[in-house]
Amino acid sequence: MRIGSMRKGLKSRVHFQFHDAPFHAASTLTEQQIKDVGGSTDGLTWFQWSDLGPDKRPSLAVKYSNWDTTYAGLCDALRQQQPDGLFGFSQGATAAALFLAALQTAQRQGKDLDVPLPKFCIVVSGKTGIPCMADCVLAQQSERRLQG
C-alpha cells in the first residue's frame, strides 16, 4: 500500500504497524490473471476465491474461502499489538470491516473476549457491499460457532 505522504504528514501523531495478508495471490490466480488485473505475482490477499466470474476479477468473485485464517491472524495481531484503531485500503478495507463485524458477533457469543476492540476503524476504497463476500464470511462464522 502506498501511504507514504500520509505517514509523513502524521509522523509525530500516529505510529503505523502493518499486518500482511495471509495468502499469496498466486495461490489462487495464474500469473496471467494477476497481470491482467494489474497485480504482481508476489502480492498478498486476505481471501481465497474459487469463482472469478465472467471478467476474471477477484473483486467480483462469487465464492470466497479460508476466512478463518484471516480472522485468526487479525485476532492474534490485535492481541499482540493492541492498536488504538485499524486502517484498511482496498481489499484490506474489506477485510477490516468484515473482521470487526465477525469479532463483534463472536464476542456477543462469549468468544474471543481477549481480543481488544479498536476504538476506530478507517476504511478506504473497500468493497464491503459485495453480498456474496459477506455471506461467505458470515456462513464461515456460523460453521465455526457450530464446530467450536
C-alpha positions, -999 to +999 in steps of 0.1 A: +000+000+000+013+034-009+006+058+020+040+074+023+027+110+021+000+103+047+025+086+071+049+116+066+022+141+074+011+122+106+046+112+117+045+130+150+010+119+158+005+083+145+025+051+146+016+027+118+020-010+122+013-033+092-001-068+092+004-088+060-025-107+044-021-144+049-024-157+013-003-153-018-024-142-048-005-166-069-020-195-049-054-187-064-047-170-097-025-178-127+004-154-134-015-141-165-047-134-144-026-115-119-011-094-147-045-088-163-058-071-132-026-051-127-012-071-097+022-086-091+029-123-086+043-116-051+011-099-040-008-110-009-046-113-004-069-115+026-092-140+009-090-170-014-116-174-041-127-202-064-150-185-089-138-153-105-169-146-126-170-137-163-144-109-162-119-128-140-115-100-115-110-112-079-131-084-065-162-099-083-156-135-072-187-154-061-171-179-037-146-169-010-129-193+014-104-196+043-118-166+062-109-184+094-072-180+086-076-143+081-098-139+112-074-158+134-044-138+121-061-105+128-072-116+162-036-125+170-024-091+157-049-072+179-040-093+209-002-087+204-002-051+191-033-037+208-037-008+184-060+022+190-075+017+156-074-001+122-068+014+088-075-006+057-073+002+020-090-017-009-091-054+000-076-045+034-106-022+040-130-050+032-111-074+054-110-048+083-148-042+081-157-079+078-132-087+106-147-062+130-183-074+123-172-110+128-153-101+160-183-083+175-205-113+166-181-137+183-177-115+214-215-113+218-215-151+219-188-151+245-159-160+222-126-141+216-132-119+246-094-114+250-092-096+216-094-058+223-118-040+200-102-010+184-115+025+192-119+033+155-116+019+120-108+038+088-117+020+056-108+035+022-119+021-011-131-012+002-158-034-013-179-041+018-211-041-003-204-074-020-232-096-007-215-128-017-183-120+003-203-110+034-224-141+030-194-163+027-177-148+058-209-150+079-215-186+068-180-195+078-185-178+112-217-198+116-198-230+108-171-220+133-198-215+160-213-249+154-179-266+155-165-247+184 
